[in-house]
Amino acid sequence: MAHGAAQGAAHGADSGPRYNTKHGMQPGTGRVIDLAQAGKGNYVAKKGLVTELAWFFLEACVINNKLIPISAVRVGLLRLFGARIGANCRLVHPIRVKAPWNLEVGDNCWFGVDVWIYNQAPIRIGSNVCISQGTFLTAGSHALATNMDLQVAPIVIEDGVWITAKCVIQMGVTIGRSAVVTPLSVVHRSLEAEGVYGGNPVRFIRKRFDV
């Protein structure tokens, strides 16, 4: 009898409808966007396929190669493909740059290992900026509530900013002069000058130069 009851309980547990108890929704009943219908949105390619392919291979073989610890090589190739980079910039570590023709960097800037500049739209970085290891700057996202079309908008990082390790800087934001973004932060909105910001989503912590 106990064995039969156990079998019945197990059968009942397996045969009943499965659903998300938190939201009260059975699998398959929510809306799904057909990604096959997504398009380029407001993205406009500035270079032809040949140029993009050439850059793809150079980025993989040289720019993102940890065996080439020489800033001048990276700076020279980036400039050759349209980037505007000022004097005395340190790019000794492997980094990724999707579109050098969409990149502007001022003087005396530092880039840490594994920085990823995903610039489908222009990214402008001022002078004396430090972007630490593992940071991801993305000038693109998707229309999440409609058809997942690509959406792009510029990023501006003003003079004197320090973006510390493993931060994410999202499209359309401006980070004000001499601001600091603390590790592992997600910047989804523009930040005022001289503030220290952190968290996900990012929030104001204090003024940078207050003592």
Steps between C-alpha positions, in 0.01 A plus 500: 500500500778739594679403178186572296450833671859594427454404136181704481667802656789476259263460206294797613809716532613414148163514327379839621552822301840662536505877539695782655347536846651843549333654196215252443597442138523168323795450266429610145225749587711820507583720203819425306659738249597335173870582466487414131306823451758724672687746283780758511278766653677836502847349444680626188820328385774750416736258329466229237526126554864480386613760754301336778649158420853641490447661839347179641822307430735778616306543823517127571868458403651823634273730701364223722828308516664488844833407339532853355554733800576806285274806502642642178388196298143518624480876467641491148254238376205672665595828336548326166136388518367842594533535877606839637739437789699768679854498636646282774217244521574162656353202315755238600238237587267297276175687434212475254371781279208422270524808276814716523340755265250568782765561768647827625749509788678801649850522649653304789235226518550154652321183394516185715507138391186367329324834456229452236388802296189386315441818306230458236448874562775753583677477834692812601749478785664817630853552630651357819241221514569163659286204392593200712511130424195312379281806440238474223383811314205428273342759273226258397204312642165367375137614491401257773126574510431489126703308243859489640630730225854624560506841667818710524598827668836667573694483826699799629761466775632840598851600614641352821252215541604173665290196414625223725505124442223298333245777455233517228435835331176496300396689189411867501666603825742782579737460794592843631846644549711328771225260607591156639304180444575229758562132411224279357264794445242531220465855364156533340463880529717809468716591799590847625856628531728418795271244657584149620236254380446128546257210492252334265324717409758770569435754776679802643729425795691821575700781341843392377710783636329548838732439796 
